[in-house]
Amino acid sequence: MSRLNNNLEYQNSEQIDLPQDMIPICPNHEEKQNSNVSYYSCFTSEPIGNKPVTKLAGIGEILGKRLQEAGFDQAYVVLGQYLLLKRNKELFEEWMKDICKANSKQASDCYRCINEWCEEFLF
């Protein structure tokens, strides 16, 4: 079942029409999305659980591998670093640039993603 349309199907086959801006888009669905907005929206709307670091906005396969090699294999481990840096945007982005060679946009996307997740679930 694909959820990338404006109908959600429930187990009893009932469908509910959703407005276009409320369509759930997550990177783990069958149809891969190319934008960080998809990752960002999905990540910030649900518990962090044991998501791999590549589920964070701005983190693709290459940066994900670099983070994993540095010991940051799960999104919650990166969240821990964000908290250790006292949620400071500049410090976190500099850390991202140092630890995995992220560019400014990637570091900023990751920061925004984690920051919004914290606002939703922690603060």
N, C-alpha and C positions, 0 to 999 in steps of 0.2 A: 504494500500500500504506500503510495507516495503522498506526502503531506504538503507538497509544494504547489498546491492549487488552492482554490478558495473554498474547498469542501473538506471538512474533517469527517472521516468515517469512524463510527464507533462499532463495537463488536456486534451490536444488534443491527448493523447496516444503516442506521439512521445517519443522515448527513445534516450538517449545520453549515450554512453559508457564512463566511467571514469576510469582513471588509479587506481589501487588498493589503492595507498597511498592517493587518494583524495576522497575516499568514506566517506560521512558524517556519523559520528557516534555520536549520542547524547543519553544521558540516558533516554530521554522521548520517544524514539521509542519503538515499540512493543517488540523487542528482547532486553532483558536486557544484558548489557555488564558488565563484572566483573572487568575490569581494571580501575584504576584511569586515565589512558590515555584517555579513552573515555570521562569521565567527564571533564577532563582538556581541551581536544581539543574543545569540545562543548562549555564549559563555556567561554573560551578565544576568541572564534570566533564570538560571538554575544552579543548584548546589555544585560546588567544585568537585567533590568526590575524588576519584582517582584519575582525573583527566590527565592525559599526557600534556607536556609543555607545549606541544604544537597546536593545542586547542586555544591557546592565548592569541589574541589579535596581534598581528605583526610578526608572529613567529611561524615561519615555514619550516620545511624539512632541514635546510642548511643550518639556520640558527638553532633549531630544535636539537640537532645533533651536537652542535657546539655546547649548548646548555647541558645536555645529557652528559657529555664528556667532562664537564666541570662539576657534575654531581647534582644538577638541577633537572631531574628527569620527569618530575610531575609538576603540574600547575600549582599545587599547594606548596611546593618547595619554593617556587618563585614568589608566591604570596608571602611566605615566611620572610624572604629577603626584603620584600617591599615593607613589611611591618618592622623588621630590624632597622631599616633605614628611615623609620618614623614617618612613613608615607610621604616623604619629601620627593617631589617631582624631579628636581634637578639631580639629586643624589641617585635616585633610581635609574634615571635615563643614562647617567654617566656610568653606573654599574653595568647596565645592559651593553653599552658601547665597549666597555673594557672586557667583560666576561665572554661575550659572544660576537663581538664586532658588529653589533646592530647599528644601522644608520639612525639618523635623528627621527625619521618618520616611524620606523619600526619600534624604536624605544618609546616614542610618544604613544603609539597605538597600544602597546603592551601596558604602559602605565595607566592610560585611560581605562582600559579594559579591567585591570585589577582594581583600580580606584572605584569604578562604578560597581563592581562586584561587592566590594567592601561596604559601600554605601547601602547596597541592597540587602546584604546578609549580615553585616557585623555592626555597623554604626547607625 
